[in-house]
Amino acid sequence: MFSTHAARTTSALTPDPSIPAYTDDLEWVTAYLVAHMMSDNSKVYTYLLWICVAFVLLVFTLFHLSGNRGGFVAAAWSKWALRRRTWRGASVLERARRTGKNIQPVILPPNSQILCLVALPIIAFLLAFVGPDYLSPKLHLFDLDSPNLATRATGYDASLFYQYQPQYTINKAWWTSGGRTGLIAFAFLPLCVLFALKAPPFAIFAISFTTQVYFDKLAWLHRWSGRLIWLITLLHVLLWSAQLLRDHRPSTGKIGYTYAWQYEKFIYGWLAFGLLTLLIFVSSRFIRKAHYEIFYISHIVLVPLTLVMSALHHPPVGFWCYLTLGIWAAERVWRGTWWLQMNGFFGKENTAPVVSQSTVPADPETQALRPWRYSTSSSIYPPSSPYLDSRFSTYADGNLLAPASAIGYSPPPGFAHAELLSGATVRLTYITPGFLSWAPGQHFLINVPSVSRFLTHPFTTASICDEQAASVAGRAIVFLVRCRNGWTRDLWNHVANMVSHNQQHIQGEKLPNSTTMPSTGVLLKMYVDGPFGSAVRARWGEHSTVVIFVAGSGVSFGLSILEYVCLCLAGRDGRYLGGRPGGWASKGFNTRRVKFVWMIREFAHIQWCASILRRCMAMIPSPGLDVDIFVTNFKPLLAKNVPPPPNDSDPGLLAPNPTYARSKRISSEELTLYDSDGADDNFVDFNYYTDAFGDEENDISSIPLSEREDYTLNLTNFEGDNDDSLPGERQLNRKVQKQGKKLRAKSRKLSQILNLTQDEYPPRLIGPGSLNSSRSSSPLPFIPEDASTSTLTFPDRSSPAFHLSHDSRATAPPASPRSRPLSSSYSSSSRPNSPPLQSAHAPIKSSPLVNLRPLNTSDLDVGVSAGSIRHSQPFSAISGAMSDMYSDDTHLSPSSQHQARPRLIVEGQEMRDVSAVSVKVRPGKPRLDRILHEEVETARGSVVVACCGPSSFNAMVRKAIAFEISPARIRRGDRRGHIELVSEEFEF
């Protein structure tokens, strides 16, 4: 505690400056406050803060530009830093019981963020309290002129009172500590705003030649630095209040607070503190989640007002406020100008780059794999890749320069094609009027005027920008908007209402001439702002294996990365796909395998992106690409009649079984409980409802089994996600489940006939002698071009069945057997000491199935047609007579019950894509830790993991990555010990 008698100065002088006994109240208080103003030398602490900021920025910039990950020391740091702690316990369960709602578990930030959150206030308080507060003006630390304290209608020239300021150093006093905390709060203002800026060059952390870190990774720093500013400002107010309450005017005996209110700058200070407090309150998580519009508008209004009031409160350091306000306003103007250009208000669209042959030299391994590529001076573009399926060109979209996102309809520029999908999701497909490029995994701020005229909301794009595509459809931006509360609910209701009334576009929104209307969905005027997102800094091609873990609507983040890496593996250059230069046949491109794992709530949710997944699977067959989709909402009843266990003695009946699937022998009872397809279902965690979830840090055995299902929502559903469904989703769920089981059964049957087991497919490297047969194939059934036509039928209980024919171009592409694992068991100690001599990630030799006629597939639900016509007629998942499908969907209807209800509409091509992808969909929860372990053990180098999902899912993935990071391996030269995480987990 401070006191006048306890305070000491270096010159044994009083810390309280003396002023004459002025008779005028305003003159006295002006002299009093000016005499207690901090000296210029005292501002050294604010400069030390920015020296620390510049040093940290420089260090991270050097690491980013050099691509150096720091070796085993950095690996040890990453192993600890990326972990997230999750807590589930009685209090969470009790709240769920009391409210009847699904309560998210308590999930702490990653350890690295917690460390930063601890370090930031420590640094701030060290700069605010360590060392003398008031430094003598005679120290000559800075050759600065005396501060020009502006006079604002006081009637007195403040410069007349500078003579009363102490000319000696003061260690501690109420007013010196209060003034010093005020200086630190001012100095923090530009840093807080820099954390919030989104567009370079004003967002200096996002500039490509610095750290290239965007707001999505700095949002938490912005929030906590703002709270820290408020806390330091509160200390400033309290300390100065103590000084004013302690000091009395000699002539009247009244406290200083009585006269301070006559000083305008004192009033400005209280106004600034009140505005800052209000800003912190409306920025709280509750307001931000429940009333995002209030949060957004308050920021636009309160931030400038707070900065102006703060500058008026203390003009000598007002430059911090004006600098902050200038950066904030300049970034807004820059973004506004860019927004006008990309949304077509002025300027012309840039033409796409000319397609040319890549001249980047390849590494020796690539030259050995493709010697003919370098023996001639000319070649086709894109260059042929051994990862590209030889039958890919026979598909309707089997062109590497075709629109990458496999969209069936291109909306006119400036308009979004909005479609109602399963899982209360709206798919928006948008093409900007002005040229725009983005990196995979980035996001945009979108505005739909017919829903909300001024507000924008962030969504991650599920597509990539193909600058070399033959049409503008190659740069279509696809968004998957899951219905929650607020704006997303308004969007869903708006589109559903238009569909119900057969309205294809808003009457007041003028469409371009000769616009072709879509067969399903509606057209909405839309504007975008961006791109933003730190995923642009990822170096996907530098890693041997790319593992993509996504859950729920977080698949948007993973889809763009999946497309990008697959096209690069197929021979495209990443520089024309929004990423970094390089691809197959390019020097430094090391990627040889992609693993895609998606957790969803319902089978029908694969409709969100079935077309993209099908095209990637057709482009890069296994083992170059492996796709696994797991459905968590699956709790069948225990069957009364338990079938006999499978015949383990017959290896011909067993499908490939990687190490992460071999946990324990599954009993026949469990197989029946989970509606097992067979041994392939070992991918599923059969302890799903009775065992640990993988991300918790405490024992959950006390939680009743009947209530643990609530926690499974946390792995696939973001907070507020709506599980409502359109009429028809139940039938689509059953159809996808049945279709996938049937295709997997065909795969096992074909494997049995050909007597192909996983032991006959050992991992091997390809030599020059096997290049002419480097395509992959597999025992999964595929449909030849001359196969007979079959139909995909959705039965109706009250009306004739509806049949839809299919063609071979939509069937599931062949996939090779999974790579043979290097170890037969999985444990915490089973780690090889050296990289494998043979890799499962080089393309394997062609399967004997290439020249064999496949099984009769006339009984499959996925059919073909003799021609290659793309069907575009809409397909309704159910007929209007199925009234039982409407019973639980009434609250999704935007109109009365007497009006037409929107139904789940799936176009013919998309329905065939759903059928093709269904072979990869199965019920249960994947063992993410074992999947990652398998990928690490069979990798040829470092591994990069892309992750997006709810907090529980993110924590689970981080725990698995932390376990697999091995500094000891890196020290021995084994790059498999290095795993890089690229995640999207920000919230506005």
N, C-alpha and C positions, 0 to 999 in steps of 0.2 A: 504494500500500500504506500502511496506517495503522501508526503506532507511537506510543508514549507521548511520546517526545521530539519527534517531528515534528509532532504535533497542536498547534494553536494555538487559543486562545480570545480573545474580544474583550476580556477583562479580564486577559489574560496569566496565567490560572490554569490549573491542571492539569485535563485532561478527565476524570480519574479521581477520583470522590468518595472522601473518606476516611471510614472507619468505625472505631469503637472495636475493640479486640482482645478480642472476646467469647470466652469459653472454651467455651461450648456450641456444638456444631457447627450445630444447627438455628437457633440465634439468630444466629450469624454469617452463615450463608448467607441468612437472611431479611433481615437488615440490608443485606447486600451487594446482593441483587437489587432491593430496594425503593429503595435509593439510586441504582441505575442505571435507574430507571424514567423514561420520557419525561414531560416536563411537559405541563400542559394546553395551553399556548400552542403546543407542538409539533404539536398536532393540527390546526393551521390548514391543513396540506397536504391532509388528508382532506376538509376543507370546500371547498378549492379544486377538488378533483376533482369534487365534486357541483355546484359552481357551473358548471363546464364542461359537465357532463351536462345541467343545466337549461337552459343557453344553447342547446345543440344541439337539445334537444327543443323549445324555444320556436320556433326558426327553422324547423324542419321542420313544426311545427304550423301556423304562419302560412302556409307555402306550401301545405299540404294544405287548410286551410279556405278559403283565398282561391281555390284552383284555378289560381293563377298558376304557370306553368311557367318563368318567368324570361327569356323572349325568346331572342335569339340567343346570349347568354352561356350560358344553361342548355343550349341546343342543342349548343353547342361542348363543354360538359362531358359531356353525354350521349353525344355521338359518340365520345368517348374512354372514358368510364366503363363502358359496357355491353359492351365487347369482352371476349371470352374467348380466351385463347391455348391452342392445342392442339398437342401435340407427338407425332409418330409417328416412330419411328426403329428402328434395328437392335436396340436393347435390348428394346423392346416385342416386336418380331418374334421375337427369340431366346427370350424367356420363353414366348411362345406355342408355339414349336417344342418347347421343353423340357418343358413341362407338358401339351401337347396340348389346351389350353383356349383359349377366346377371351379374350384379354387386352385390357381396355379401354385406350385411349390415355391418355396423360398430359394431363389437361385442368386448367388453372389456373382459379381463380375469376375472376369479372369484375374488370376493372381497379379499379372502385370498391371492391370488397371487399379487394383487395390493398392499396389505399391505406389503408383503414381498419385492416387488420391491421398495417400499418406504423405508422400514427399512434397506435394504442392503446397499444402498449408504449412508444413514444417519450414519450407523455404520462405514462404510469405511471413511467418511469424519471426523467423530469424532476422529477416531484413527489417522487420518492424520494431524489434525490441532489443536486439543484441548491439552493444556499443552505444556510444553517446547519441542522444537524440538530436540535440541542437549543436551543430558544428559552427565554430566561430567564423564570421565573415573574413577575418584576417588570415585564415589559413591559405588563401589563394589556391584552392584546389582547382577552381575553374576561373578563367579570365572572362567573367561575364559581367555585363552591366547590371546595375541595380534594377530590381524588378519594377516594372511600370504598372503599379496598381491603379487601375482606372477608377476615376471618380464617377459615381452613378447617383446623381441627384442628392448627394449628402450635404452639399453646401460647403464642404471642406476638401482641400487637396490632401489626399492621403499621403503624398510624398513628404508632407511637412512633418509627419510623425515617424519617419524611418529612423530618425536620430535616437529614438527611444528604444530601438531594438537592441538586445544584448550583443555586445561585441566580444563575447567570450563563449567557450564551449560549455554547454549544460548537459550533464549526464542524464538525469531523469527528473521529470516533473509531470504533473497532470497534463499541462498544455503542450509540452514538448512531445510526450508520447501520443497525445491526441493528434497533434499536427503530423507526426511521422506516419501514423497509421493512415491518415488521410492521403498523404503523398503516395503510399504504397497502393491504396485503392485506386487512385488516379492512374498509376502506372499500369495496373492490371487491365484497365478498360480496353486498350487496343488489342491485347492478347486475347481477351474473351471474345471480341468481335472477330478477330482473325480465325479463331477456332470455328466460328459459325459461317464464315463466307464459303460459298460453293463454287464460284467460277474463277479460275485463274485468268489473268495474272494477279488479281487482287487477293485471291486466296493463295498466299505465298507457299503454304504447305502443299498445295496441289499442283504446283508448277512441275513440269516434267524434269527440269534440271535441279529440283530440290528433292523433297521426299516423295512427292506425288501421292500424298495422303489427303483424301477428301473428307468432307463433312461427316460421311457415314462412320469414319473411324475417330473423328474428333468431336462428335456430338456430345459424348459424355464429358469430355474436357470442357466444352463450352458450358454445359449445365453446371458442373461443379465449380468452375472458375467464376461463374456468375454468382453462385451461392457464397463462394469465398469472398468476393467483392462486397457482398451484402454484410457478411460477418465482420470483415475488417472495418467497413463503414459504420457498423453498429458500435464497434469498439471506439472508433473515432468520436461518435456522438456521445457515448457514455463518458469517455475520458474528458472531453471538453465540457460536458455538462457538469462533471465533478469540479472542474476548475471554476466555472461560472457560479456554481453554488457556494464555493469556498471563498471566493473573493467578494469583498464588499467595497462600495464606494465610500471613501472617507467622509465626504461632506454630508451624506444622507444615511449611511449605514445600511443601505439596501444592497442585496446580492446583485452580481453582474447580470444574471438572467433577466432582471427587471428591465435593464436598459438595452440588452442585446436585441430585443425585438424591434427596436427602432432602427437597427442597421439592416439595410436591404439585403446585403449579401448573406447575412445570417438567415433571413427568411428564405432566400434562394436555396440555402443549404438544406433546410427542413423540407422544402418542396422536392428537392432532388432525392432526399432520403425516402420521403413518402412515395414518390413515383417508383423508386427502385424496389421498395418493399412490395408495392402492388404488382410490379413486373415479376418478382420472384413468386408471388402467390399464384398469379394466373399461369405461370410456367410450371406449376406443380404437376406431377404425373396424373393426378386425378382430373384436373382441368384439361390437360393435354389429351387425355384419352377420351373423356366423356364429352368435351366441348372443344374440339380442335379449332373450330372457327374462331371462338373467343380467344384462344391462345394465339392464333396466327395474327388476328387483327390487333390485339393488344401489343404484340411485339412491334408491329409497324408503327403504332402510335406512341407507345411509351418509351421505346429506345431513344428516338431523337429528343423527346422532351426531357428525359433524364440526363442526357449528355449536355443539352443546352443549359439546364438549371445548374448542373455541376460546374460548368465553365463560368457561369455568372457568379456562383458562390465563391470561387477563389480564382480570379483571373490569372495570377502568376503561374499557375500550372494548368490553366485552361487549354493550353496547346494539346495536352493529352486527349481532352474531350473533342476538340475540333479535328485532331488527326483521326480519332476513331470515327467521328461522324463523317468525315470526308471519305475515308476508306469504305465505309458502309454505303454511302450514297453513290460513290463512283462504281462500286460493284453492282449496285442496282441498275444504274444507267447502262453499264456494259452488258449486263444480262438482258435488259430491256431491248437494247439495240440488236443483240444476237437473236432474241426471241422474235422480233419483228422480221428479221431476215429469214430465219428457218421456217416461220409460219407463213411466208409468202406475201408479206405486206410490201416489201420492196426487194429489189435485186433479182438476179436471174440464177437459175439452178446451174451449178457446175456440172460439166460433163464427166462421166466416169472415165477413169484412166484407161489408156489403150492397153489391151491384153498383149503381153509380150512374154517371151520365153525367159525363164529365170537363168541368170548367169552366175549365181552364187556357187562357188566350188563346194563340192561335197566332201565329207570326211572319208577316210580310207575305208571304213566299214561299209558306208553307202556305196562307194565305188566297187567294192567287192561283190556287193549284192546285186548291183545293176551295172555291169561293165559296158553294156551296149549304150547306155545313156551318155557315156563320155567318149565313145569311139566315133561319134559323128558330130558334125557341126550343126545339125538341125534336128529339131524334135517337135512334137506336138505339145500344145498346152491344154490343160495342165499336164505335167510329166506323169508317166505311168508309175503307180506305186504298187508294191507287192501286197499292201494291206487292202487295196481296193478290190472288191469282189468282181470277178470276171463277168457276172451276170447283171451287174448294176446298170449297165448301159441299156439293158433290155426293158427296164422299168420305164413307166411313163415320165417320171421325173428323174431318170437316171442320167443326169448331165451335171457335172460338177460346177458348171456355170449357171445352172438353173437356180431360181430363188431358193435360198438355203432353208427357209423355214417351211417349205412344202405347203404354202398357203394355196387354197383353191380359188379365192376371189381377191382381186386387188381393188381396194376402194379408191375413189378419186382422191388426189392429194388434198390434204387439209381436212378430210373426213375420216372418221373411224368407223369400221365395220364392227358393230356390237352384236354378239351372239350370246344367248343364254345357254350355259353349260350345266352339267351335273354339279352337285355340291354347292348350289347357290353361288355360282361363279359366272362372271361376265368376261368373255374374251374380246379384247379390243385390238383390232388390226389397223394400223395407221401408217400412212406415208406422208412425210413432210413435203410441203411445196418447195422449200429450199433444200439444197443438198446438206446432208448431215451424216456424220459417221460416229460410231460409238464402239467401245471395247466390250467384249463379252463379260457379262456380270454387272454392267453399269445400270443405273436407274435414271428415270426422268420424273419431272414434276408435270403432271397433266391437268388440264382444265377442260371441262365439258360445259360450255355456257348454258346449255339447256338444263343442266342439273344445278350448277352453281356458277354464277357469272364471273366471279372474281377469285374464288379460292382454288388453289392448286394442291395436289396430293402426290406423294412419291410412290412410284411403282417400278419394280425391276423388269427390264425387258426380257422376254423369253426367246428372243431371236438375235441374230447377228446381222451386221451390216456388210453385205457383199457388194463392194464397190465395182466389181467386174461383171456383175450379172447383166444379162441382156436387156432387162427391163427394170423399171423402178420398183417392181415387186421384190427385187433382191435386197432392198433396204427397208422392207416393211418392218415396222416396230410392233411387236406383239406383246400385249399385257394380259395377265391373268388376274382379275380383280375378284377376290373372294368377298362375299357379302358379310359385312359386320354391322355395326351401328353407324349412324351419321351419314357421311357422304357416300360410302359404298352401298349402304342400304338404299339411299335415294337413287343411286345409279341403277341398281337392280330393279327397283320399282318402276323407274322411268322406262327402262328398256322393256320390262314385262308388260307394262301398260300399252306401249306402242305395238308390241307383238299381238297382244290381245285384241287390239282394235285394227289389226292389219295395216298399220301405219309404218311405212318403210323409211320415212325421214321427217324431220320437223318442217312444217310448212314455211316458216319464216327463214329457213336456211337454204339459200339458193344453191343448187347443185350445178356443177359444170355442164356445159352442153354435151349431149350424146353420152351421158352417164348410164352405164349398165347397172341396173339394180340387182342386188344379191337375191338368191333364191331363198335364203333364210337370214334372219337377223335384220338389223336396221342400220341406217347411216346417221351418224351424229357429228356435228361440227366439233372439232377438238383442237386444242393447242398444246404444245409440249415445250418444256424448258429443260435444257440439259445438253449433253449427258453429264452425269455426276457419278462418283463411285470410285473407291480405291482399288477395285478389281483391275483397273487399267495397268497397275504396276506389276501385276503377276507375270511371271516368266514361265508359262506353261511348257514351252518346248525344251526347257533346260532339264526337265525331270524325266526319268525313265518311265514312270507310271503316273497317270492322272486318275485319282480316285474321287468320285463325286458322290457325296452323301447329302441327300435332300429329303425333306419331309413336308407333306401338305403342299400348300401354295408356294413354299420355298423352292419348288421345282423350277420356277421361272429363272432363278439364279443359275441353277445347274444346267438347264437346257441350252442356254446360249454358250456356255463353256463346252458342253458336249458337242454341239454343232461345230464350234470353232476347231476343237482338237481333232474331230473326225475328218473335217475337210483338210486340215493340215496333214494328217496321216495319209489322206487320199492323194496328196500332191499339190494342194493349193498353197499359195504364199500367204502367211498370216498378216502381212502388212495390208493386204487388200480386204481383210476380213475384220478390220478394226483392232487387230492385235499387233504384236511385234513381228518384224520380218522373219521369215523362215517357215519351213515345212519339210515334208519328206523330200530328200535329195539336197537339202540345204545344210551347210556346215553349222554345227552347233545345235541342230534339232535332234534331241535325244529321245523323244517320246516314242514308245513302242507299244503301249497298251493303255486302254481306258476302261475303268470299272465304274458303272453307274448304278447306284442303289437308291431307290425311292420308296419311302414309307407313306402310304395313303390310308385314308379312313375307310373308303368304300371302293369296290371294284370299278364302279362306273366312273370314278375320277380319272381314269386313264384317258378318258375322252379329251381332257384338257390339252394334251400334247401328243396324242397317239400318232399323228401324222409326222411330227418331227422325229419321234423315237423310231418309227418304222423306217423312215428314210435313212437315219444314221445306222440302224441295224442292217439295212440292205447295202449300205455303202461299205461299212467296215465289219465283216463277220468276225465271230469269235475265232481265235483268242485275242484279236486286236481290240475288239469291243465286247464287253459282257454287260448285259442289262439285267437287273433283278428288281422286281417291284413287289412289295409286301403290303398286304391289306391287314390293318390292325383290328377293324371292327368285325370280328369273327368269333362267335361263341356258340357253336352247335351243341345240341344236347347229346349226352352220352347214349349211344345205341344200346339196346337191350341184347341183341345178338352180336356177340363179338366174333368177327371172322378170325380164322387161324392166322398166325403170323406168317410173313413172307418167307419163302424158301431161301435162307441165307446161303445154302450150299450151291446154289446155281448162280454163278457169276454173270451169266448172260442176262439175268433179269435186273441187274443192278446198273444204275446210271452212274456217271462219273461222280465221285465223292471227294471234294477237296478237304483239307485238314480242318478248316473252320466249321465244317458240317459234321465232324465226327466227335461229338461230345459224349454221348452215352447211347446205349441201345434203346430204341423206342419200342415200347410194348405195343401189342395189338390194340390194347384198350386206348392208348393215347392216339394211335393212328386213326382209330374210329372217331374219337372225340374231335380230332381236327380235320376230319374229312380228307385224309391223306391221299395223295396221288400215288405214293410209293416212296422209294428211297430218296427221290429228289427232294422230298419235303424235309430232309435233314437240314436244309437251309434254314428252316423255321426253328425258333426257340420254343420247344414244347413245354418249357417251364414258364411260359409267358404270363400266366395269371397267378402263378404261385411262387415265383422266384424274384430276385432283385431286378431292378430296372436298368442298372448299369451306370446311373449318374448320381445316385444318392450317396451320402456320406454317413448314414446312420441305418440302424436296423429297422426294417419296415414289417417285421414278422408280426407285430401286434395289430396291424391293420387288417380288418376282415377281408376275406377274399372277395366277398360280394361288392366291396367298395373300392377295390383296387382298379377296377375298370375305369374309374374316373381319371386315374393317373395316366392311362394309356392315351387319353385325349391330349395330354401335354406333349406327347411325342409327335403328333401329326397336326394338331390344331393350334394356331396362334391364338393369343388371348382375344376373345371376342368373335372368333370364327363361328359362322353359322352353319349348323349341320342340317338345315332344312333342305328339302329336295323337291324337284319338279315331278309331276306325274310322269311315270315311265322309268324312273331311275331304279326302282326295285327290279323291274324286269331286265333292265340293262345289266344290273349287278349279277343277276342269276346267269344271264347269257355269257358275260365275260368269264365268270367262274367256270361254267360248263365248258366253254370253248377252250380255255387254257388247259383244263384237265384232259380234254380229249386230245389236244395236240401233244401234250407231254406223254400221254399213253401211246400215241403213235410213235413217238420218238423211242420209247422203251421197247416197243414191239419190233421196230426196225432194227434196233441195236441187237435184240435177241436173235433175229433171223440172220443177220450178218455176223453174229458172234463177235461184236466189237465191244471191248471193255476199255476202260481208261488206261489199262496197262499197255494197250496196243498203240497208244498215242503219247509216247514219251516226249518231253520237251527237247527240241533240237534246233540247231542253227542251220541256216540255209547256205549252202555253198553255191558257187557259180554254176555247177552242173545241174542244179534243180530249179533254176530260175524260170524255165519255161513252164513250170507247173506249180507256181508259187501261190495260187489262189487257195483259199480255205474253203472247205465244206464240212458237212457234219451229218450225223445220223438223224437230225431233226427232219421231219417230212417237209418236202417242198413240192410245189406244183409245177409241172412242166408246161411249156407253151401250148401243147396240144391236148391238155387234159380236158376231160368232159366237163360240161357245165353242171354246177350244183347250186343250191340256193341257201341263203341265210334267212331263217324264218323266225319271226316273233309270234308265238301263238297267242290267241285272244280267246278268253273264255266265253265271250258273248258275240263274237263276230268272226267271219272267215279269216284265216291266217293271211298275213301279208308277206309276200316273198320278194326278195331283192337279190338279183344276180350279182356276181362279182367276177373280177378278172384276176389273172395271175400276177399282175403287177402289184397287187396289194397284199399278196400273201407274205407270211413271215419269211424273211430271208434265211437261208441255211446258216446254222451256227455250229462251229466246231466244238468238240468236247472240251471241257475245261482242262486247264493245264494240270499236269500231274504235280501234286504237292511235293515239296522237298522234305517234309517231315510228316510223320504219321500221327503225331499228337501235338497238342497245344498246351503249353504251360509257361509259367513266368520265367523258367530257366532254359527253355529250349530255343536257343539262338545260335545259328551257325556262326562260325568265326570268320568265314570268308565268303565272298560272293560265289554264286553258283557258276559252275563251268558252262552249263547249258542254260539257255533262257527259254522260258515258255512264252516270251513275248515277241519273239521273232515269228513271222508267219510260218505255220507248219506246212508240211507237204500235203498235197491234195489227198482227200479221202478217196477210198475206193468207190464211194457213192457217186462220184462224178459221172462215171460211165454206166451206172446201173439205173434201170428203170425203177422209179419209186413204187411204193405200195399203192394199191387202189385207194384213192382218197375221196371216192364219191360219197362216203358217209360223213365226211367232215363238214362242219358248218361253214368253214371258209371255202368258198367256191371260186370258180374262174369262168371267164367267158372266152370264146374263141378269139374275139377281137381285142383291141387295146383301147376301146372307147372309155373315157373317163365319165362316170355317171355323176350328174350334178343335181338330180332331182332330190328334194328333201324327203327324209324318211322319219316318220314318227315312231318313237319307241313303243307306243301303245296306241290303241284306238280309243276314240272318245267314249266307247261303251264301257270301258273298264272303270267303273265308278269307285271301286274300292281303292284305287290308287290316289284318289283325290282326298281321302279322308284326313290324312295327316299333313296336308300341304295348304290348307285354306289360308293360313296366315301369311303365305307368300304371295297371295293373289293381290294385285294392285287394284282390282275392281271388285264389284259385288259378285255374289255367287250366281247371279242370273246372267252374267256376261260370260263371254268366251274365256276360258282359262288357258294361259300359256302352257304348252307341253314341251317335254324334252324332244328337240328336233336334232336329228343326226343325219347329215348328208351322206349320200351313197359312198363317196370316196372315203370320208372320215369313218364311216361304219366299217369299211373293209380294213382301214388302218387299225381301228380298235380290235378287230378280230385277229389281225396279224400280231399285234403286241400282246394279246391275251395270254400267249404261251409263256410270257415272262412274269405273269401275275399270279401270286399265290398268297394264301392267308398266313398270318402270323407275324411275329416280330423278328427281324434279322439279328444275327449275332454280329454286330458291327465290329466289335473288337477282334473277332476271329477272321472276319472278312479282311480287315485291314492287315492283320498279321500275315494272312496268306499272300496278299499283294506285296507286302514288304519282303517276305522271304523269297519270292520268285522274281523280284525286280532286278534290273541290271544296274541300278544306280539309285539316286535319290527319288523320293516320292512326294508329290504334292496332292493335298487333299482340299477339295472345294466343299464347303459345307454351308447349308442354309436351312433353317428350320426353327421350331419353337425353342425356347431356352432350355428345356429339359433335353431335347434332342441334341442341341449344340453342346451341352455339358457332357453328354454321353460320348459324342465324337471326340471332344477334347480330351476326355479321360483315356480313350483308346489311343489317340495320337501320342499323348504323354508317355504311355506305357511303351510304345514302340520306338520312341526316340532313344538312340543309344550313343552317347558320347564315346564310349569305349570302341564301338565299331568305327566311328569317324577317325579316331586316333590311329586305328590300324589301317586306315585307308579304304574302308568299306563304306561307300556313300549311302548304303541302305540305312544307315543309322540316322540320316538326316531326313526329316519329314517337315515340309512346309505347309502351313495352314492358310488358306484363303477363304475367309468366311464373310457372310453378310448377316449382321445381327444388330443393326442399328434401329433406332426408333426415333420418330420426330416428336 
